[in-house]
Amino acid sequence: MTKEHDLIADLIIDGLGGTNAVAELCQCSDAAVSQWRIAGIPRPRIQFLRVVRPKFDWSQVPDDYPPREARPDIVEGIKSS
């Protein structure tokens, strides 16, 4: 069963030259960037890419991308305090 791609991650990665180009920019593996296509690009990487590739049309990317999700372990810890 194939997982759905994060369309915004695909837009960014493809717009910046593809998996290999983004992996080289971020100094990580092609496999990591391929995972971002499904899981979304981590926020620190988005911030980095915005700085190193300012000419990319970032207006296509929502300001809150990727959305932050509450971690159940942290939420539960807060509730029990």
Contacts in CASP RR format, 6 or more apart in sequence:
PFRMAT RR
TARGET T0000
AUTHOR 0000-0000-0000
METHOD contacts of the structure
MODEL  1
MTKEHDLIADLIIDGLGGTNAVAELCQCSDAAVSQWRIAGIPRPRIQFLR
VVRPKFDWSQVPDDYPPREARPDIVEGIKSS
3 38 0 8 1.000
4 38 0 8 1.000
5 37 0 8 1.000
5 38 0 8 1.000
6 36 0 8 1.000
6 37 0 8 1.000
6 38 0 8 1.000
6 39 0 8 1.000
6 40 0 8 1.000
6 41 0 8 1.000
6 66 0 8 1.000
8 40 0 8 1.000
8 61 0 8 1.000
8 62 0 8 1.000
8 65 0 8 1.000
8 66 0 8 1.000
9 36 0 8 1.000
9 37 0 8 1.000
9 38 0 8 1.000
9 39 0 8 1.000
9 40 0 8 1.000
9 41 0 8 1.000
10 37 0 8 1.000
11 60 0 8 1.000
11 61 0 8 1.000
12 22 0 8 1.000
12 41 0 8 1.000
12 46 0 8 1.000
12 49 0 8 1.000
12 56 0 8 1.000
12 61 0 8 1.000
13 19 0 8 1.000
13 22 0 8 1.000
13 33 0 8 1.000
13 36 0 8 1.000
13 37 0 8 1.000
13 41 0 8 1.000
15 56 0 8 1.000
16 22 0 8 1.000
16 25 0 8 1.000
16 49 0 8 1.000
16 53 0 8 1.000
16 56 0 8 1.000
18 33 0 8 1.000
19 30 0 8 1.000
19 33 0 8 1.000
19 34 0 8 1.000
19 37 0 8 1.000
20 30 0 8 1.000
20 33 0 8 1.000
22 33 0 8 1.000
22 49 0 8 1.000
23 29 0 8 1.000
23 30 0 8 1.000
23 32 0 8 1.000
23 33 0 8 1.000
25 49 0 8 1.000
25 52 0 8 1.000
25 53 0 8 1.000
26 32 0 8 1.000
26 33 0 8 1.000
26 45 0 8 1.000
26 48 0 8 1.000
26 49 0 8 1.000
36 42 0 8 1.000
36 45 0 8 1.000
40 66 0 8 1.000
41 49 0 8 1.000
41 65 0 8 1.000
41 66 0 8 1.000
42 66 0 8 1.000
43 66 0 8 1.000
43 68 0 8 1.000
46 61 0 8 1.000
46 65 0 8 1.000
46 66 0 8 1.000
49 56 0 8 1.000
50 58 0 8 1.000
END
